[in-house]
Amino acid sequence: MDTTTDDGRAGTSHAVNGGESGQEGRLRYLLTLSRPRFWLYLAGPVIVGVTAAARAPPELFAPLAVAFFAYFLVPANLFLYGVNDVFDADVDAENPKKEGREARWQGGRMVVATIFVSGALGLLLGAVSPAVAWPYLAGFFLLAVEYSAPPLRFKTTPFLDSLSNGLYILPGAAAFAALSGTHPPLPALVGAWLWTMGMHTFSAIPDIEPDREAGISTTATVLGEERTYAYCGSAWLAAAVAFSVVDARVSLLLLAYPVVVFVLYWSEVPTERAYWWYPALNTLVGMVLTLGLLWRLLYG
């Protein structure tokens, strides 16, 4: 794949740039590449981790807490999805999901440099964080790269592609550790990891046919659509069970996911459409969870 051209595949540049100047078009492309609709998938766990770790309201806005949120809101997403798009350029050429809300890889020196800088900023965040947060940050960067990049390329190995998506909760675990000075509760880590496994595999359902045509094997392509629904529901149910050890109220909140996936399975709503509703559901669940943590912080 050529990462030095600025035009990308024919027609893609115009679809993203809309006839704008080169610089403005590249900035718009970078924004699209970072998947704004999914920004809270990384930044949301940071909010939860900071809120759970805070012992007094001022700690919510401690410099390190703000730094974690700022990094995982945009730069980390640029890094994660930039690496993904570099190594998926050929596959995404036939993926209809890359039309409209997402964009196919365009390349260009400025785009590649931005991805590298986004990764370097993460190393800087680690340098100013206490050592207790380092394993979670290291895990995030390892999985963020090797999910898409050789030699491991987890995304093309059934079930490891799902398991490796625990990377999405590691920013929250790192933020909790950095502010509290202790590791997060193990049942919470297990429950959150299972939640990400369900989310990842559900998001792979619209890619089943494009991935099969490209010869890529994933959890979803191996299971097929019907059994993938069952896999997602089981992962989300197991997540709720794990969180019951931490707080039964969180467990009840997470039961929304297996309920929703059951309703979708028996409805006529296409998965390709439902896929775009989940950021709203995740935001709502995260908001309720954060408000509960804030209530505990303020009122004991």
Summary of the structure (lengths in Angstrom):
residues: 300
radius of gyration: 19.2
end to end distance: 55.4
largest distance: 58.6
contacts: 976
relative contact order: 0.12
helix: 75%
strand: 0%
